[in-house]
Amino acid sequence: MINIHKDPAELGKVAADLFVELAKAAIQEKGKFTVALTGGSSPVKLYGLLAEPKYKDQVDWSKVYVFWGDERWVPLEDEQSNAGMAYQTLLNHVPVPEENIYPMWAAGITPEARAAEYTQYIKKELGEEGIFDLILLGMGDDGHTASLFPGTDVLEEKEDWVKGYFLESKDIYRITLTAPLINKAKKIVFFVFGENKANALYEVLEGESNADLYPSQLIHPKEGELLWLADEAAASKLKVK
Ligand SMILES: O=C1O[C@H](COP(=O)(O)O)[C@@H](O)[C@H](O)[C@H]1O
């Protein structure tokens, strides 16, 4: 399902309302809310809103468990760090216990070994089934999501939940949740705005099936729900709106 909104500001409010609604429901139902955050520029507005009293005060942050969908393999202080951005915009401003937060990057370990460790953290908090309550995803203008990039071997992964690998096109190591894990989630929300995403959004949703070229096509929850939140600019090439 796709919901199209006027602009990124409106999109941010819709996403913030949804985050709060899902957090409250999960906490009421089972005492915790597990979420994987997205990186990049798209969620900055959303995280800023969630840190405002209007949203922040509605959530019992002591029961929120924070993971990431992917990470550039750099320390949190690095400006490229997805976790660093989430700390600056959201996590430093809400009372979520530090032990509930699981950044992907860690010092003194390879991305490949960290992927195995990260899988254990997910199992510890979510159980053996690995079903997140919410996974937030962005999409690059090349159709990648998380660190599932066009033409990479990680797109073929069928078993492992987390992978670390060297991304030659960007000359950097990445660590990412894989499509099989993402697709277990109860709710997956893509957050896409801007004219530069219009072509990729069209190809992913209405173009030919080719996940090697447009990896976001790999995202099809098994039993959960998939929601695309887009602004009018990103949705401008879609035929079905
Ligand atoms: O590299 C990444 O890019 C995607 C998309 O980023 P955006 O700046 O276009 O929003 C992001 O979803 C991912 O987390 C990040 O590592």
The ligand as an SDF file (V2000), in Angstrom:
LIG
                    3D

 16 16  0  0  0  0  0  0  0  0999 V2000
   23.1550    4.6310    2.4310 O   0  0  0  0  0  0  0  0  0  0  0  0
   22.0190    4.6560    2.8210 C   0  0  0  0  0  0  0  0  0  0  0  0
   21.0530    5.1340    1.9950 O   0  0  0  0  0  0  0  0  0  0  0  0
   19.6600    4.8380    2.1630 C   0  0  0  0  0  0  0  0  0  0  0  0
   18.8880    5.9760    1.4990 C   0  0  0  0  0  0  0  0  0  0  0  0
   19.3510    7.2060    2.0380 O   0  0  0  0  0  0  0  0  0  0  0  0
   18.6600    8.6230    1.7870 P   0  0  0  0  0  0  0  0  0  0  0  0
   19.7140    9.6370    2.1820 O   0  0  0  0  0  0  0  0  0  0  0  0
   18.3290    8.6880    0.3400 O   0  0  0  0  0  0  0  0  0  0  0  0
   17.4690    8.6990    2.6730 O   0  0  0  0  0  0  0  0  0  0  0  0
   19.3000    4.6710    3.6260 C   0  0  0  0  0  0  0  0  0  0  0  0
   17.9880    4.1690    3.7270 O   0  0  0  0  0  0  0  0  0  0  0  0
   20.2890    3.7320    4.3110 C   0  0  0  0  0  0  0  0  0  0  0  0
   19.9620    3.5450    5.6620 O   0  0  0  0  0  0  0  0  0  0  0  0
   21.6670    4.3340    4.2210 C   0  0  0  0  0  0  0  0  0  0  0  0
   22.6730    3.5350    4.8230 O   0  0  0  0  0  0  0  0  0  0  0  0
  1  2  2  0
  2  3  1  0
  2 15  1  0
  3  4  1  0
  4  5  1  0
  4 11  1  0
  5  6  1  0
  6  7  1  0
  7  8  2  0
  7  9  1  0
  7 10  1  0
 11 12  1  0
 11 13  1  0
 13 14  1  0
 13 15  1  0
 15 16  1  0
M  END
$$$$
